[in-house]
Amino acid sequence: MANHHSIGRETFHYLWSRDHKPALSIKPGDDVHFDINDVSSWQITKDSGVGILSSFDDSKLYPLAGPVYVEGAEPGDTLTVDVLDVRNDDFGWSAVLPGHGLLEEFSEPYLYKWTLKDQHFAHFEKGIRIPIRPFCGVLGVAPPEEGSFDVMPPGRHGGNMDIRHLTVGSRAELPVWVKGALFSTGDLHAAMGDGEVCVSAIECPGHAKFRFGLVKGTNLAWPRYTTRGEAPPRKGYHVCTGIGPDLMLASKDAVRNMLDYLTSTHGLSREEAYVLCSVAADLRIHEVVDQPNWVVGSMVPLDIFP
């Protein structure tokens, strides 16, 4: 029979390390309820203006709930994480931060604040509404190397993977690198598009509940996951492409072309359009075999528009 555990918002850490003291010890089959802090450690609130982005303390990004020590976990095993529940609180934000994100031409900070009291949709400008599909951007275990490591880049240990498909009903599988695995989570999003192109989704605090399992001796080398998928949009997609010999440049062109479409067709500012792409449009690689040019698409679901 599964045991039930919980970790409150007062228990968190900022860096990955195999030397962290566990916040909790569990057995395979147990589940854990996590109270998850906002990714900015509450630097951004309902009352914040855009000026907060100029005095942002990067050292307070990514407060992670955990770590959780899983009894019996050894290097070479696989930790399974079943997503039982994820819920966002009623406030969120998205930001354009110069020097971050996919497009370098955004030189001024921009902040958008979301009211998330509607459990089904996040309401945007011009009557646009984004379906709420909460998930945790960070699911990870302690990496094998000695020392402390920033959360932002993901790696073989998982971490800040920002996989928007890890919603309720999904299972993540993570390679175990240290005894006990030392699992942590955070960076909850109410909604995100594949790519998270402006470097933020709908960032928010909230709650998550996971059930943990252990598969011995798999020697899994990289994270993997299974997911239910989701129903296609009733009205379909509008897709803008980028084509060229460099996948990153093609990705940028696909997003720039989508910004042109959103500003000209739906009356959004370029900053609003960039945020909308980050929270609702999916970047997809359409083709990587017709050298020398590859094709990337930016896909926005037409259902979000009034």
HELIX and SHEET records of a PDB file:
HELIX    1   1 VAL A   50  SER A   55  5                                   6    
HELIX    2   2 ASP A   58  LYS A   60  5                                   3    
HELIX    3   3 GLU A  125  GLY A  127  5                                   3    
HELIX    4   4 LEU A  247  HIS A  266  1                                  20    
HELIX    5   5 ARG A  270  ALA A  280  1                                  11    
HELIX    6   6 LEU A  302  ILE A  304  5                                   3    
SHEET    1   A 6 HIS A   4  ILE A   7  0                                        
SHEET    2   A 6 ASP A  31  ILE A  36  1                                        
SHEET    3   A 6 GLY A 206  VAL A 215 -1                                        
SHEET    4   A 6 THR A  78  ASN A  88 -1                                        
SHEET    5   A 6 ARG A 171  PRO A 175 -1                                        
SHEET    6   A 6 ARG A 224  THR A 226 -1                                        
SHEET    1   B 3 PHE A  12  HIS A  13  0                                        
SHEET    2   B 3 LEU A  64  VAL A  70 -1                                        
SHEET    3   B 3 LEU A  24  ILE A  26  1                                        
SHEET    1   C 5 PHE A  12  HIS A  13  0                                        
SHEET    2   C 5 LEU A  64  VAL A  70 -1                                        
SHEET    3   C 5 PHE A 183  HIS A 189 -1                                        
SHEET    4   C 5 PHE A 135  GLY A 140 -1                                        
SHEET    5   C 5 GLY A 158  ASN A 160 -1                                        
SHEET    1   D 2 TRP A  16  SER A  17  0                                        
SHEET    2   D 2 SER A 148  PHE A 149 -1                                        
SHEET    1   E 2 PHE A  91  VAL A  96  0                                        
SHEET    2   E 2 TYR A 110  THR A 115 -1                                        
SHEET    1   F 2 PHE A 121  HIS A 123  0                                        
SHEET    2   F 2 ARG A 129  PRO A 131 -1                                        
SHEET    1   G 3 TYR A 237  GLY A 244  0                                        
SHEET    2   G 3 TRP A 294  PRO A 301 -1                                        
SHEET    3   G 3 ASP A 282  GLU A 287 -1                                        
END                                                                             
